[in-house]
Amino acid sequence: MLFRNRFLLLLALAALLAFVSLSLQFFHLIPVSAAKNGVSSKSRKRILPEPATEPPVTDPVYEALLYCNIPSVAERSMEGHAPHHFKLVSVHVFIRHGDRYPLYVIPKTKRPEIDCTLVANRKPYHPKLEAFVSHMSKGSGASFESPLNSLPLYPNHPLCEMGELTQTGVVQHLQNGQLLRDIYLKKHKLLPTDWSADQLYLETTGKSRTLQSGLALLYGFLPDFDWKKIYFRHQPSALFCSGSCYCPVRNQYLEKEQRRQYLLRLKNSQLEKTYGEMAKIVDIPTKQLRAANPIDSMLCHFCHNVSFPCTRNGCVDMEHFKVIKTHQIEDEKERREKKLYLGYSLLGAHPILNQTISRMQRATEGRKEELFALYSAHDVTLSPVLSALGLSEARFPRFAARLIFELWQDREKPTEHSVRILYNGIDVTFHTSFCQDHHKRSPKPMCPLENLVRFVKRDMFVALGGSSTNYYDACHREGF
């Protein structure tokens, strides 16, 4: 009898737990397991984290943690997902460099003590870290376009230099490279085992942090690569505009956008109060503190869990950090609403997007060159591209952010090619302005290549207004 009562009690308890679980799922309080192929139709199109983990209101500390992108367990990634009858043809990767030391210091304070040597027994760690250092030490004879051949191939200063890549930044891109290797090489065989130099296209700005980030990703992607097959091209402009950088109208958009930023800052009395408090702590004029861009240094303290600086007058603290970070978030929101940055982005991103579609079009013709393209860049590179594509809800590029264009061929219809766009592993194809409605008309989980081509060749200029039909005319139109 006692056994029977216990059994009934357990049965009732199990039924109650099942009911609670289903209720939570119904009200979206806990995540539901993914649908077939590992993703549901909704999550396939999301840019932002799942609401189960995201705070109900904007939290500056949460946003800062996302920006730090501290290496942890392997993230869920949607790269390489396609129906079985689709063949991967080429991949085009745009990255922001990994975690770096600040570019600015808060005046009259001690620099954060961050070690930029690469040490195996220090967190964050990656299994390939020691092998990466060993391989980089053999690359002194690598043939890179000048002035890249004068840059160090990995960070190696006991106290980081300004803007230097940290161990965290190296590990971030080793992880990125290994993830892309598992998907694009092991699963989809994008490159043959005897790949050649002309099947890669590698380009970086002239900063050590971008070259080293590119090399870290490349080493994760192609471990122990042959240095003779690696050639990084140098890009003088952070916009990667090559020979098309002169664009007066783009610069006018930027000036108006900077004016908008200035006016928004003037309206934020809490921000000015915070700057005033911090200026008193370090004993300098408020204007001088503001010019030192203190959030850059504060983010380094935050991401590396180092205490904010103190003086005899007091300490910079978390409340100061929250106010400045909150203003950044509000600035990004107004930037989307005012559209000035969109005009800048459409012209700023056009050259690199035009290069990308040209490379894709050559691949559709059966050309086997430049099947994997890597642009190692900055936040000011990725941000205009995201905006130009219409990904207005995408977060500002975190450390080691990646934006990927995949080109696919339908084996059942070999003349048809499609693209997928992914941002930090999330499929954002149907959030782009050129393909946001396509999934309503087609069951394919990707966008026709011709949509992207038409967008770059025509629709980007239409979005700017006026009568311009090409990049040169749009950059030089009168009366703007």
C-alpha positions in Angstrom: 0.0 0.0 0.0 2.8 2.4 0.9 4.6 1.6 -2.3 1.5 2.2 -4.3 0.9 5.7 -2.7 4.5 6.7 -3.4 4.1 5.6 -7.0 1.0 7.7 -7.4 2.7 10.7 -5.8 5.6 10.5 -8.1 3.3 10.1 -11.1 1.3 13.2 -10.1 4.6 15.2 -9.6 5.8 14.1 -13.1 2.5 15.3 -14.6 2.8 18.6 -12.9 6.3 19.2 -14.1 5.3 18.3 -17.7 2.5 20.8 -17.5 4.7 23.6 -16.2 7.3 22.9 -18.9 4.8 23.0 -21.7 3.3 26.2 -20.3 6.7 27.9 -20.1 7.4 26.9 -23.7 4.0 28.2 -24.8 4.7 31.6 -23.2 8.3 31.6 -24.6 9.9 31.7 -21.2 12.2 28.8 -22.0 13.7 28.0 -25.5 12.1 25.3 -27.6 14.4 22.8 -29.2 15.3 23.6 -32.8 13.3 22.2 -35.7 14.5 19.9 -38.5 18.0 20.8 -39.8 18.8 22.4 -36.4 16.9 25.6 -36.9 13.4 26.9 -37.0 12.0 29.3 -39.6 12.1 32.1 -37.0 15.6 31.5 -35.5 17.0 31.2 -39.0 16.2 34.8 -39.6 17.2 36.3 -36.2 20.0 38.8 -35.7 19.6 39.3 -31.9 20.1 36.7 -29.1 17.1 34.6 -28.1 14.7 36.5 -25.7 15.2 33.8 -23.1 18.7 35.1 -22.5 18.4 38.7 -23.4 17.4 41.3 -20.7 13.9 42.7 -21.1 15.3 46.2 -21.4 18.5 47.5 -22.8 21.3 46.7 -20.3 24.6 48.5 -20.9 26.6 45.9 -19.0 25.0 43.1 -21.0 25.7 44.9 -24.3 29.3 45.5 -23.2 29.8 41.8 -22.5 28.5 41.0 -26.0 31.0 43.5 -27.4 33.9 41.9 -25.4 33.1 38.5 -27.0 35.1 36.7 -24.3 36.0 33.2 -25.7 34.0 30.4 -24.1 32.4 27.2 -25.3 31.8 26.8 -29.0 28.9 28.9 -30.3 26.0 27.7 -32.3 26.6 28.6 -35.9 24.5 28.6 -39.1 27.3 28.8 -41.6 27.2 26.1 -44.3 23.6 25.2 -43.8 21.8 24.4 -47.1 19.6 21.7 -48.7 21.6 18.6 -49.7 21.3 19.3 -53.4 23.2 22.7 -53.1 26.9 22.9 -53.6 29.1 25.5 -51.9 31.0 27.4 -54.5 32.8 30.2 -52.7 33.0 32.0 -49.3 33.8 35.6 -48.6 34.7 36.5 -45.0 34.9 40.0 -43.5 36.2 40.1 -39.9 36.9 42.8 -37.3 40.2 42.3 -35.6 40.1 40.5 -32.2 40.4 42.0 -28.7 43.0 44.8 -28.6 44.6 47.1 -26.1 43.1 50.6 -26.0 44.0 53.2 -28.6 43.6 56.0 -26.0 44.5 56.4 -22.3 42.6 58.3 -19.7 44.9 61.2 -18.9 46.8 61.1 -15.6 45.9 57.5 -14.9 47.9 54.3 -15.0 47.6 52.2 -18.1 45.8 48.8 -17.6 48.4 46.2 -17.2 47.6 43.7 -19.9 50.2 41.2 -21.1 50.3 40.8 -24.8 52.7 37.8 -24.9 51.0 34.5 -25.9 51.2 32.0 -22.9 49.7 28.5 -23.0 48.8 28.2 -19.4 47.0 31.6 -19.2 43.3 32.1 -20.0 41.8 32.4 -22.5 43.5 29.3 -24.0 43.1 27.5 -27.3 44.6 24.0 -28.2 46.3 25.5 -31.2 47.8 28.5 -29.5 51.3 27.0 -29.0 51.4 25.6 -32.5 50.2 29.0 -33.8 53.1 30.8 -32.1 55.6 28.2 -33.4 54.3 28.5 -37.0 54.3 32.3 -36.9 58.0 32.2 -35.8 58.8 30.4 -39.1 57.1 33.1 -41.2 59.8 35.7 -41.2 60.3 35.1 -44.9 56.7 35.4 -45.8 55.9 37.4 -48.9 53.4 40.1 -48.1 52.6 43.4 -49.9 54.5 46.3 -48.4 54.3 47.6 -45.7 52.8 44.4 -44.2 56.2 42.6 -44.4 57.5 44.9 -41.7 54.8 44.1 -39.2 55.1 41.4 -36.4 53.2 38.2 -37.1 51.9 37.8 -33.6 51.7 40.0 -30.4 54.7 39.7 -28.1 55.0 42.5 -25.6 54.8 41.9 -21.8 52.9 45.2 -21.5 50.7 45.7 -24.5 51.4 48.6 -26.9 48.6 50.9 -27.9 46.1 49.1 -30.1 48.0 45.8 -29.9 46.2 42.5 -30.3 45.9 40.6 -27.1 45.9 36.8 -26.4 42.2 37.1 -26.2 42.1 38.5 -29.7 44.3 35.7 -31.0 42.1 33.0 -29.4 39.0 34.6 -30.7 40.2 34.2 -34.3 41.7 30.8 -33.8 38.2 29.8 -32.8 36.7 31.5 -35.8 39.1 29.8 -38.1 38.6 26.4 -36.6 34.8 26.8 -36.8 35.0 27.7 -40.5 37.4 24.8 -41.1 34.9 22.3 -39.7 32.1 23.7 -41.9 33.7 24.7 -45.1 36.6 22.3 -45.5 35.7 19.2 -43.6 32.0 19.2 -44.4 31.7 21.0 -47.8 35.3 20.5 -49.2 35.5 24.1 -50.4 39.2 23.7 -51.1 41.0 20.6 -52.2 43.7 19.1 -49.9 46.3 20.4 -52.3 44.9 23.9 -52.5 46.9 26.5 -54.3 47.7 30.2 -53.5 45.4 31.5 -56.2 42.4 29.9 -54.5 42.8 32.3 -51.6 42.3 36.1 -51.6 43.7 37.7 -48.4 43.6 41.5 -47.7 44.2 43.5 -44.6 44.8 47.1 -43.4 48.3 48.1 -42.4 47.7 47.6 -38.6 49.4 44.8 -36.8 46.2 43.8 -35.1 44.4 43.2 -38.4 47.3 41.3 -40.0 47.7 39.1 -36.8 43.9 38.5 -36.6 43.9 37.4 -40.2 46.8 35.1 -39.6 45.1 33.6 -36.5 41.9 32.9 -38.4 43.8 31.5 -41.3 45.8 29.2 -39.0 42.6 27.9 -37.5 41.2 27.4 -41.0 44.4 25.9 -42.6 46.6 24.6 -39.8 50.3 24.6 -40.6 49.7 26.2 -44.0 52.6 26.6 -46.4 53.9 30.1 -46.1 54.8 30.1 -49.8 51.1 29.9 -50.6 50.1 32.9 -48.4 50.0 36.4 -49.7 48.3 39.2 -47.9 47.5 42.4 -49.9 47.7 45.7 -48.1 44.6 48.0 -48.1 45.4 51.6 -47.2 41.7 52.5 -46.5 39.6 51.1 -43.6 36.7 51.1 -46.1 38.6 48.8 -48.5 37.7 51.1 -51.3 41.0 50.4 -53.3 41.1 52.8 -56.2 37.6 54.2 -55.6 38.2 56.0 -52.4 37.6 59.6 -53.5 33.9 60.3 -52.9 33.0 63.9 -51.9 29.3 63.1 -51.3 30.2 60.2 -48.9 32.4 62.6 -46.9 29.5 65.1 -46.8 27.2 62.4 -45.3 29.9 61.7 -42.7 30.2 65.3 -41.7 26.4 65.5 -41.2 26.5 62.3 -39.2 29.2 63.6 -37.0 27.2 66.8 -36.5 24.2 64.6 -35.4 26.4 62.8 -32.9 27.7 66.1 -31.5 24.1 67.5 -31.0 22.9 64.3 -29.4 25.8 64.4 -26.9 25.0 68.1 -26.0 21.4 67.1 -25.2 22.5 64.3 -22.7 22.9 66.1 -19.4 23.6 62.9 -17.6 26.6 62.2 -19.9 28.0 65.7 -19.4 27.7 65.3 -15.7 29.5 62.0 -15.8 32.3 63.5 -17.9 32.6 66.3 -15.4 32.8 63.9 -12.4 35.5 61.9 -14.2 37.4 65.0 -15.2 37.6 66.0 -11.5 38.9 62.6 -10.5 41.8 62.8 -12.9 42.2 66.6 -12.5 41.9 67.8 -16.1 39.3 69.9 -18.0 36.2 68.1 -19.0 36.9 68.9 -22.7 40.3 67.2 -22.5 38.7 64.1 -20.9 36.0 63.9 -23.5 38.7 64.2 -26.3 40.5 61.2 -24.8 37.5 59.0 -25.6 37.6 57.3 -22.1 35.1 54.5 -23.1 37.9 52.9 -25.2 40.1 52.5 -22.2 37.2 51.6 -19.9 36.1 48.8 -22.2 39.6 47.3 -21.9 39.3 47.4 -18.1 35.9 45.9 -18.3 36.6 43.1 -20.9 39.8 42.0 -19.0 38.2 42.3 -15.5 40.7 45.0 -14.4 39.6 47.6 -11.9 38.8 51.0 -13.3 41.6 53.6 -12.5 41.8 55.6 -9.3 43.5 58.8 -8.2 43.8 60.6 -4.9 40.5 62.3 -5.9 38.5 59.1 -6.2 37.9 56.3 -8.7 36.3 56.0 -12.1 33.5 53.4 -11.4 30.9 51.2 -13.0 28.2 53.9 -12.9 30.4 56.2 -15.1 30.9 53.2 -17.5 27.1 52.5 -17.6 26.2 56.1 -18.4 28.7 56.4 -21.3 27.8 52.9 -22.7 24.1 53.7 -22.5 24.7 56.9 -24.5 26.5 54.8 -27.2 23.4 52.6 -27.4 21.1 55.6 -27.7 23.4 57.0 -30.4 23.2 53.9 -32.4 19.4 54.0 -32.2 19.2 57.6 -33.4 21.7 56.9 -36.1 19.3 54.3 -37.6 16.4 56.7 -37.4 18.1 59.7 -38.9 19.4 57.8 -42.0 22.5 60.0 -42.5 24.8 57.1 -41.7 22.9 55.0 -44.2 23.9 57.5 -47.0 27.5 57.3 -45.8 27.3 53.5 -45.7 25.8 53.0 -49.2 28.7 54.9 -50.7 31.3 53.7 -48.3 30.5 50.0 -48.7 29.9 50.0 -52.5 33.5 49.4 -53.6 34.0 46.3 -51.4 30.6 44.9 -52.2 31.2 45.5 -55.9 34.5 43.6 -55.6 32.6 40.7 -53.8 29.9 40.3 -56.5 32.6 40.4 -59.2 34.4 37.6 -57.5 31.2 35.6 -57.1 30.3 36.1 -60.8 33.6 34.7 -61.8 33.0 31.7 -59.6 29.7 31.1 -61.3 31.5 30.8 -64.6 33.5 27.9 -63.2 36.7 29.8 -62.3 38.5 28.2 -59.4 40.5 31.2 -58.2 39.7 33.1 -55.0 37.2 30.6 -53.6 37.9 31.8 -50.1 38.3 35.5 -49.6 39.3 37.0 -46.3 39.2 40.7 -45.4 40.8 41.4 -42.0 39.4 44.8 -41.0 37.9 47.1 -38.4 34.6 48.1 -36.8 34.5 51.1 -39.2 34.7 48.6 -42.1 32.0 46.2 -41.0 29.6 48.8 -39.7 29.0 50.5 -43.0 28.6 47.2 -44.8 26.0 46.0 -42.3 24.1 49.3 -42.7 24.3 49.3 -46.5 22.9 45.8 -46.6 19.9 46.9 -44.6 20.8 45.1 -41.4 19.8 48.0 -39.3 19.1 45.9 -36.2 22.5 44.3 -36.2 24.6 45.1 -33.2 27.7 47.2 -33.6 30.6 44.9 -34.6 32.1 43.2 -31.5 35.7 42.1 -31.2 36.4 39.4 -33.8 33.0 39.9 -35.4 32.5 38.0 -38.7 30.3 38.8 -41.7 30.2 36.0 -44.3 28.8 35.8 -47.8 28.3 32.2 -49.1 27.8 31.4 -52.8 25.8 28.2 -53.6 25.0 26.3 -56.8 21.8 24.3 -57.2 22.9 20.9 -58.5 19.4 20.3 -59.9 19.6 23.6 -61.8 23.3 24.2 -62.3 22.9 27.6 -63.9 21.1 29.0 -60.7 23.3 30.4 -57.9 22.2 31.8 -54.6 23.8 33.6 -51.6 23.5 33.5 -47.9 24.6 36.3 -45.5 25.6 35.4 -42.0 26.6 37.7 -39.1 28.4 36.1 -36.2 27.0 32.8 -37.2 23.4 33.9 -37.5 21.6 33.7 -40.9 20.5 37.3 -41.7 19.9 36.8 -45.4 16.2 37.7 -45.2 16.9 40.8 -43.1 18.8 42.4 -46.0 17.0 45.1 -48.0 17.5 43.1 -51.2 16.0 39.9 -50.0 13.7 40.6 -47.1 10.6 39.3 -48.9 12.1 36.6 -51.0 11.5 33.8 -48.5 7.7 34.5 -48.7 7.8 33.5 -52.4 10.4 30.7 -52.4 11.0 27.7 -50.2 14.8 28.0 -50.7 16.6 29.1 -47.5 18.8 31.5 -49.5 18.6 34.4 -51.9 19.2 34.5 -55.7 22.6 35.9 -56.6 21.0 38.2 -59.1 19.2 40.0 -56.2 22.5 40.9 -54.6 24.0 41.9 -58.0 21.0 44.1 -58.8 21.3 45.7 -55.4 24.9 46.6 -55.8 24.7 47.7 -59.4 21.4 49.6 -59.2 19.5 49.7 -56.0 22.2 51.2 -53.8 22.1 54.3 -55.9 18.3 54.4 -56.0 18.3 54.3 -52.2 20.4 57.5 -52.2 17.8 59.4 -54.2 18.6 61.6 -57.1 19.3 60.3 -60.6 22.7 58.7 -60.2 23.1 55.2 -61.8 26.7 54.6 -61.0 29.2 55.0 -58.2 31.1 57.9 -59.7 28.0 60.0 -60.4 26.6 59.3 -56.9 29.9 60.4 -55.4 29.9 63.7 -57.4 26.3 64.7 -57.7 25.6 68.4 -57.3 23.2 70.0 -54.8 23.6 67.5 -52.0 
